[in-house]
Amino acid sequence: MERLMDEIDGLKADLKDLRSEVKSAGFNIKALDKLVAIRRKDAGEQEAELLNDLMLYAHATGAPLDIVVPESAE
């Protein structure tokens, strides 16, 4: 267990170094964190979030939204 905790501490230090390098290169850390969080989600979560965003956008803009849910290919 101690070995794993030491590895985690080392990885956290590596991540901190990487974040400072990225920041010094001019990247937005918050945007990068959001991008990584999106990429780590599984496909189902990504699709659900996309549909939610799409529906909120359609509601806010008054755009018609005709969603056709494909039937499962069983």
C-alpha positions as CSV (number, residue, x, y, z in Angstrom):
1,M,0.0,0.0,0.0
2,E,2.8,2.4,0.8
3,R,4.4,1.7,-2.6
4,L,1.2,2.7,-4.3
5,M,0.8,5.8,-2.2
6,D,4.4,6.8,-3.1
7,E,3.6,6.2,-6.8
8,I,0.5,8.4,-6.5
9,D,2.6,11.1,-4.9
10,G,5.1,10.9,-7.7
11,L,2.4,11.1,-10.3
12,K,0.9,14.1,-8.6
13,A,4.2,15.9,-8.7
14,D,4.6,15.0,-12.4
15,L,1.1,16.3,-13.1
16,K,2.0,19.6,-11.2
17,D,5.1,20.0,-13.3
18,L,3.2,19.3,-16.5
19,R,0.6,21.8,-15.6
20,S,3.2,24.5,-15.0
21,E,4.9,23.7,-18.3
22,V,1.5,23.9,-20.1
23,K,0.7,27.2,-18.4
24,S,4.0,28.7,-19.3
25,A,3.4,27.7,-22.9
26,G,0.3,29.9,-22.8
27,F,-2.5,27.4,-22.5
28,N,-5.6,27.9,-20.4
29,I,-5.4,25.4,-17.5
30,K,-9.1,25.5,-16.8
31,A,-9.9,24.7,-20.4
32,L,-7.4,21.9,-20.5
33,D,-8.9,20.4,-17.3
34,K,-12.3,20.5,-18.9
35,L,-11.1,18.9,-22.1
36,V,-9.4,16.1,-20.1
37,A,-12.6,15.6,-18.0
38,I,-14.7,15.3,-21.2
39,R,-12.3,12.8,-22.8
40,R,-12.2,10.6,-19.7
41,K,-16.0,10.2,-19.7
42,D,-17.4,7.1,-21.4
43,A,-19.4,7.3,-24.6
44,G,-22.8,7.1,-22.8
45,E,-22.0,10.0,-20.5
46,Q,-20.7,12.1,-23.4
47,E,-23.8,11.4,-25.5
48,A,-26.1,12.3,-22.6
49,E,-24.3,15.5,-21.9
50,L,-24.3,16.4,-25.6
51,L,-28.1,15.8,-25.9
52,N,-28.7,17.9,-22.8
53,D,-26.6,20.8,-24.1
54,L,-28.4,20.5,-27.5
55,M,-31.8,20.6,-25.8
56,L,-30.8,23.6,-23.6
57,Y,-29.5,25.5,-26.7
58,A,-32.6,24.8,-28.6
59,H,-34.8,26.0,-25.8
60,A,-32.7,29.1,-25.2
61,T,-32.7,30.1,-28.9
62,G,-36.2,28.9,-29.7
63,A,-34.9,26.6,-32.4
64,P,-37.1,23.7,-33.3
65,L,-35.6,20.4,-32.2
66,D,-36.8,17.2,-33.7
67,I,-34.9,14.4,-32.1
68,V,-35.2,11.0,-33.7
69,V,-33.9,8.2,-31.5
70,P,-32.6,5.3,-33.5
71,E,-34.0,1.9,-32.8
72,S,-31.5,-0.5,-31.3
73,A,-30.0,-2.9,-33.9
74,E,-31.0,-6.2,-32.3
